[in-house]
C-alpha cells in the first residue's frame, strides 16, 4: 500500500494542528471504544443481522409518516417513478465525467441535455456539468470573479439573507486569498447598491432568499455592471418556472441547489449544484462542459469540450480543483425536468406558491403568531412565534408534524422566528391540521 506521507510530513502536520502524537487526535473517543479493545457483540448470521437492523430502523420516522413543513434549502417534492428508475440503472452509477467519448455517448448526451435545460431555466447562455451542491457552486462563482479581475478587485458584497450554509462555504473557499474583503449587506437592492464601487468583484444575492423574500434586481444589476463588477444570483430552480429568469434581469452567473428537481431528501445529500453563466465566461468556469459535434461521417456525437487542462496536468495553475461532478444527480434532474415538462414544472411551482400563501394567511390569524413578510414570497415565509420554535416543533412532532426551521441561531435579533416551507406535497387538510396544532401549542 502506498502511503504518501513520510514521518517528517506527519510530524509537521501534527505540529501545525497543535498535537504531539497521532493518538492525540482520538482523545475524544472513550478508551473502551478504541481499537483494538472494542467490545463488540458475538457474530450473528446475515438473516439475524437484517432482522436486527430492520427493528432498529422502525425507530426512524420518514416523510411517509409525517406532514412536512421543513424546507430551508431541501424540499419535499414529488419525484416521478421514472427518475428513480433511471438512477438505479448501473450504466449511470459513476459520477465521474467520462474521458472516452466513444464509449460514453449515453452519459455525455445526458449531461449535454442537463446543461441545455439548466441554461434554459436560468435564462443564461451556458451551463457546466454541475457541482457537488449549491454552496460549492456559489463558491466557484466567487473564484471565477477573482480570476476574472486577476485579483485586482478585492471586495465581495454578500446579502445577509443568503442561505447561511452557502455563506460558510463561501468564506471557507476565500479564506486563503490575500486582502479579500467580504462585506455583508441588507438584502434589498436599495441597501446593496450604495456599496458597489470600482473595487467590487462580485455581488451575491439569493432569489428567493433564505427567508423566502423576492426582490426585483433590475436596477441593482445595472448599477453593478456600471461599476464593472459581476452579479451572481443563487436561485431556487423550482421558483424559476414562474419567476423571471435571472438571466433576464442581468445576472452574470446563476447558481443554486438542484435538489428540488427530482432529487430525494436522502438525509441531506448527495445533492446537486447547478452553475450557469454567460458565454463570455465559459472558458473560465470550473468543472466540465459537454459539447455536441459530428464525427467523420457526419453523425451527431458528444464530447468533453473547453476543459481546462490545468485541472489535470498542471494543477498548480488551476483556478479550481473541481474535476468531478454529481453526474448521477444531474441525470436525475434531467429526467425530472423532461418528465414533468415545461407546463408540469409551472404547475408544481404554482401549487407551491398558492399553498404557501394559503398557509401564511391561516397562520397569521392564529393568536400569538405573526407572519413576518414585507416582500413577495414563493414557497417559504417566516413566522414570529409566541414561544421558542424548538419547543413548538417538539409539540408538532408529537402529532406527526415536522415543523419549520428555528432560525433564531442565524438571526438572533428576530423574536422566535420559524421558517415554514410548503410544496405540492402539502394538501389543504395538512395545512389546516398544522394551524390547529400551532394554536394548541400556544395554549399548552
C-alpha positions in Angstrom: 0.0 0.0 0.0 1.4 3.4 -1.0 1.4 5.9 1.9 2.3 9.4 0.6 3.2 11.0 3.9 6.7 10.5 5.3 7.3 10.5 9.1 8.6 14.1 8.7 5.4 15.1 6.9 3.3 13.6 9.6 5.3 15.3 12.3 4.9 18.7 10.6 1.2 18.3 10.2 0.7 17.3 13.9 2.8 20.3 14.9 0.6 22.6 12.8 -2.6 21.5 14.4 -1.0 21.5 17.9 -0.7 17.9 18.9 2.3 15.7 19.5 1.1 12.2 18.6 -1.4 10.7 16.1 -3.2 9.1 19.0 -4.0 12.6 20.4 -6.5 13.1 17.5 -8.7 10.4 19.1 -8.8 11.6 22.7 -12.5 12.5 22.5 -13.3 8.8 21.9 -13.6 6.8 25.1 -10.7 4.3 25.5 -13.2 1.4 25.9 -14.4 2.1 22.3 -11.0 2.4 20.7 -9.3 -0.3 18.6 -8.2 -3.0 19.3 -10.2 -3.3 22.6 -13.6 -2.8 21.1 -16.3 -4.6 23.0 -18.4 -6.0 20.1 -21.2 -8.5 20.4 -20.8 -12.0 19.2 -21.2 -12.5 15.4 -24.6 -13.3 14.1 -25.9 -14.6 10.7 -26.9 -12.3 7.9 -30.6 -13.2 8.5 -30.3 -12.2 12.1 -28.4 -9.0 11.2 -31.1 -8.0 8.8 -33.9 -8.6 11.3 -31.9 -6.6 13.9 -31.3 -3.6 11.6 -35.0 -3.6 10.4 -36.1 -3.5 14.0 -33.7 -0.6 14.7 -35.0 1.2 11.6 -38.6 1.2 13.0 -37.5 3.9 15.4 -36.9 6.3 12.5 -39.7 8.4 11.2 -39.8 9.3 7.5 -41.9 11.7 5.4 -44.2 8.8 4.8 -45.1 9.1 8.4 -45.0 12.9 8.9 -46.5 16.0 7.5 -43.5 18.1 6.4 -43.3 21.9 6.6 -39.5 22.0 6.7 -37.5 23.5 3.9 -34.6 25.9 4.2 -32.8 24.6 1.1 -34.0 20.9 1.0 -37.7 20.4 -0.1 -40.1 17.5 0.0 -41.2 17.5 -3.7 -42.7 14.6 -5.6 -40.3 12.7 -7.9 -41.9 10.7 -10.7 -41.1 6.9 -10.6 -39.2 7.2 -13.9 -36.5 9.3 -12.1 -35.6 6.6 -9.7 -35.8 4.0 -12.4 -33.0 5.8 -14.3 -30.9 6.5 -11.2 -30.9 2.7 -10.4 -29.5 2.0 -13.9 -26.0 0.7 -13.3 -24.8 2.2 -16.6 -25.0 5.7 -15.0 -23.7 4.9 -11.4 -20.3 6.5 -11.8 -20.4 10.3 -11.0 -17.1 10.8 -12.8 -17.3 12.6 -16.1 -16.2 10.2 -18.9 -12.9 10.8 -20.7 -13.6 8.4 -23.6 -16.5 9.8 -25.6 -16.5 6.9 -28.0 -17.8 4.5 -25.2 -19.7 7.1 -23.2 -22.2 8.6 -25.6 -25.2 8.0 -23.3 -23.7 9.7 -20.3 -22.4 12.6 -22.3 -25.7 13.2 -24.0 -27.5 13.1 -20.6 -25.1 15.8 -19.3 -25.5 17.8 -22.5 -29.3 17.7 -22.1 -28.8 18.7 -18.4 -26.7 21.7 -19.4 -29.3 22.8 -22.0 -32.2 22.5 -19.5 -30.4 24.5 -16.8 -29.3 27.2 -19.3 -32.9 27.5 -20.4 -34.3 27.5 -16.9 -31.9 30.2 -15.7 -32.0 32.4 -18.8 -28.3 32.0 -19.3 -26.2 31.1 -22.3 -24.3 28.1 -20.9 -24.1 25.7 -18.0 -21.4 23.3 -16.8 -22.0 19.7 -15.9 -22.9 20.5 -12.2 -21.1 20.8 -8.9 -21.4 19.0 -5.6 -24.2 21.2 -4.2 -25.5 24.8 -4.3 -23.0 26.1 -1.8 -19.9 24.9 -3.7 -21.4 26.3 -6.9 -21.6 29.7 -5.3 -18.1 29.5 -4.0 -16.9 28.6 -7.5 -18.6 31.7 -8.8 -16.5 33.8 -6.4 -13.4 32.2 -7.7 -14.4 33.0 -11.3 -14.8 36.6 -10.4 -11.5 36.7 -8.5 -9.6 35.4 -11.5 -11.7 37.4 -14.0 -10.2 40.5 -12.4 -6.9 38.9 -11.7 -7.2 39.6 -8.0 -7.3 43.4 -8.6 -10.8 43.8 -7.2 -10.9 42.8 -3.6 -14.5 43.3 -2.4 -17.3 40.8 -2.5 -20.8 42.0 -1.4 -23.0 39.3 0.1 -26.6 39.6 1.0 -27.3 38.8 4.7 -30.2 36.6 3.7 -28.3 34.1 1.6 -28.5 30.6 3.0 -26.1 30.5 6.0 -24.5 27.3 4.8 -23.8 28.9 1.4 -22.1 31.8 3.2 -20.0 29.4 5.4 -18.7 27.6 2.3 -18.0 30.8 0.5 -16.0 32.1 3.5 -14.0 28.8 3.6 -13.2 29.0 -0.1 -12.0 32.6 0.1 -10.1 32.3 3.4 -6.7 31.7 1.8 -6.7 34.6 -0.5 -4.9 37.8 0.5 -6.8 41.1 1.1 -10.2 39.8 0.0 -12.9 41.7 1.8 -16.3 40.1 2.4 -19.0 42.7 3.1 -22.4 41.6 4.3 -25.2 43.9 3.4 -29.0 44.1 3.9 -30.9 42.2 1.1 -32.9 45.0 -0.5 -31.4 46.3 -3.8 -31.6 49.8 -2.3 -29.3 48.7 0.5 -26.8 46.9 -1.7 -26.4 49.4 -4.5 -24.6 52.2 -2.5 -21.8 49.7 -1.5 -21.0 48.8 -5.1 -17.8 50.5 -6.3 -14.7 50.1 -8.5 -13.2 47.6 -6.0 -16.2 45.3 -6.1 -15.6 41.9 -7.8 -19.0 40.3 -7.4 -22.3 40.9 -5.7 -24.2 37.8 -4.3 -27.9 37.6 -3.7 -30.4 34.8 -3.3 -33.7 34.6 -5.2 -35.9 33.9 -3.4 -33.7 34.4 -0.4 -33.3 32.2 2.7 -36.2 33.9 4.3 -38.4 33.4 1.3 -38.3 37.1 0.1 -38.4 38.0 -3.6 -36.8 41.3 -4.7 -36.6 43.0 -8.1 -32.9 43.2 -9.1 -33.0 45.0 -12.5 -31.8 48.4 -11.2 -29.2 46.7 -8.9 -27.8 44.6 -11.9 -27.4 47.8 -13.9 -25.6 49.5 -11.0 -23.3 46.5 -10.6 -22.4 46.5 -14.3 -21.8 50.3 -14.4 -19.2 49.7 -11.7 -17.7 46.9 -13.9 -18.5 44.2 -11.3 -20.2 40.8 -11.7 -23.6 39.8 -10.4 -24.2 36.3 -9.0 -27.8 35.1 -8.2 -28.4 31.9 -6.2 -31.8 30.7 -7.3 -34.3 28.1 -6.3 -34.8 26.3 -9.6 -38.4 25.4 -8.9 -39.3 29.1 -8.5 -37.8 29.9 -11.9 -40.8 28.2 -13.5 -43.0 31.2 -12.6 -40.5 33.9 -11.7 -38.3 35.9 -14.1 -35.2 34.1 -15.0 -32.1 35.8 -13.5 -30.5 36.0 -17.0 -33.4 38.3 -18.0 -32.6 40.9 -15.3 -28.8 40.9 -15.7 -27.2 38.1 -13.8 -23.7 37.1 -14.9 -23.7 33.9 -13.0 -26.7 31.8 -11.7 -26.1 29.1 -9.2 -28.2 27.1 -6.9 -29.2 23.8 -5.2 -30.8 21.4 -7.7 -32.3 19.2 -5.1 -35.9 20.3 -5.8 -35.6 18.9 -9.3 -36.5 15.3 -8.5 -33.6 14.6 -6.1 -34.7 12.8 -2.9 -34.0 14.4 0.5 -31.7 11.5 1.4 -30.9 12.7 4.9 -29.2 15.8 3.5 -27.4 14.5 0.4 -25.8 13.9 -2.0 -27.3 16.9 -3.8 -26.7 18.8 -7.0 -25.1 22.2 -7.5 -26.0 23.9 -10.8 -23.9 26.6 -12.4 -24.9 28.7 -15.4 -23.2 31.8 -16.9 -22.8 33.9 -20.0 -20.9 32.6 -22.9 -18.1 35.1 -22.5 -17.1 33.5 -19.2 -17.3 29.9 -20.5 -13.5 29.4 -20.6 -13.1 30.4 -17.0 -15.7 28.3 -15.3 -14.9 25.3 -13.2 -15.9 21.8 -13.8 -16.9 20.1 -17.1 -18.8 21.1 -20.2 -20.1 18.6 -22.8 -20.5 19.8 -26.4 -22.4 18.4 -29.4 -20.4 17.7 -32.5 -20.3 15.4 -35.6 -17.9 12.6 -36.4 -16.1 12.0 -39.7 -19.3 10.5 -41.2 -21.4 13.5 -40.1 -23.2 11.6 -37.3 -24.1 13.6 -34.2 -21.9 12.9 -31.2 -21.0 14.3 -27.8 -17.6 15.1 -26.3 -16.0 17.0 -23.4 -15.1 20.4 -24.6 -13.4 23.6 -23.3 -11.9 21.6 -20.4 -9.2 23.4 -18.5 -6.1 21.1 -18.9 -4.6 22.7 -15.8 -7.1 20.7 -13.8 -5.4 17.5 -15.0 -1.7 18.0 -15.5 -0.7 21.5 -14.3 -2.8 21.7 -11.2 -0.7 24.5 -9.6 -2.1 26.8 -12.4 -5.7 25.7 -11.9 -8.3 28.3 -10.9 -10.3 25.5 -9.3 -9.8 21.9 -8.2 -13.3 20.8 -9.1 -12.9 18.0 -11.6 -15.8 15.6 -10.8 -19.4 16.5 -10.9 -22.6 14.9 -9.4 -23.3 13.2 -12.7 -25.9 10.8 -11.3 -27.8 13.6 -9.7 -27.6 15.7 -12.8 -29.1 12.8 -14.7 -31.9 12.7 -12.1 -32.6 16.4 -12.6 -32.6 15.9 -16.4 -35.1 13.1 -16.2 -37.3 15.0 -13.8 -37.4 18.1 -16.0 -38.0 16.0 -19.1 -40.8 14.0 -17.4 -42.8 16.9 -15.9 -42.1 19.2 -18.9 -42.4 23.0 -19.1 -46.1 23.1 -18.1 -45.7 20.5 -15.4 -43.0 22.5 -13.8 -45.1 25.6 -13.9 -48.0 23.6 -12.3 -45.8 22.4 -9.5 -44.4 25.9 -8.9 -47.9 27.4 -8.8 -49.0 24.7 -6.3 -46.0 25.6 -4.0 -46.8 29.3 -4.3 -50.5 29.1 -3.6 -50.3 26.6 -0.8 -47.6 28.7 0.9 -49.8 31.8 0.7 -52.9 29.9 2.0 -50.8 28.6 4.9 -49.4 32.1 5.7 -52.9 33.6 5.7 -54.2 31.0 8.1 -51.3 31.0 10.5 -51.3 34.8 10.6 -54.9 34.6 12.1 -53.8 32.3 14.9 -53.4 34.3 18.2 -49.8 34.7 19.2 -48.4 34.0 15.7 -47.5 36.6 13.2 -46.2 36.1 9.6 -43.2 38.4 9.0 -43.1 39.0 5.3 -42.8 42.5 3.9 -41.8 41.2 0.4 -43.5 38.9 -2.0 -42.6 35.2 -1.3 -42.6 31.9 -3.2 -43.0 28.8 -1.0 -41.4 29.9 2.3 -42.1 32.5 4.9 -41.1 33.5 8.4 -43.5 33.2 11.4 -42.9 35.0 14.7 -44.0 32.5 17.3 -45.3 33.1 20.8 -42.6 30.9 22.3 -39.4 29.1 21.2 -39.9 27.4 17.8 -37.9 24.5 19.0 -40.5 23.9 21.8 -43.3 24.3 19.3 -41.6 21.8 16.9 -41.4 19.2 19.7 -45.2 19.6 20.2 -45.8 19.4 16.5 -43.7 16.2 16.2 -45.9 14.6 18.9 -48.8 15.0 16.5 -46.9 13.7 13.4 -45.9 17.1 12.0 -42.4 18.1 11.0 -42.5 21.8 11.7 -40.5 24.7 10.2 -36.9 25.6 10.9 -36.0 27.5 14.1 -33.7 30.3 12.5 -33.0 32.2 15.8 -29.4 30.9 15.7 -28.9 32.6 12.3 -31.0 35.7 13.1 -30.8 36.3 16.9 -32.3 39.8 16.5 -35.6 38.3 15.5 -38.2 37.2 18.0 -38.8 33.4 18.0 -38.6 33.1 14.2 -39.7 29.9 12.4 -39.1 29.4 8.6 -42.0 27.4 7.2 -42.0 25.8 3.7 -44.7 24.2 1.6 -44.6 22.2 -1.6 -47.1 20.4 -3.8 -47.0 17.6 -1.3 -48.9 19.5 1.4 -52.6 19.4 0.8 -55.2 21.6 2.5 -56.0 19.2 5.2 -52.4 19.1 6.3 -52.2 22.8 6.3 -55.4 23.1 8.4 -54.0 20.5 10.8 -50.8 22.4 11.2 -52.7 25.6 12.0 -54.8 23.6 14.6 -51.7 22.2 16.3 -49.9 25.6 16.3 -52.9 27.1 18.1 -52.9 24.2 20.6 -49.2 24.6 21.2 -49.7 28.2 22.2 -52.3 27.3 24.8 -50.3 24.4 26.4 
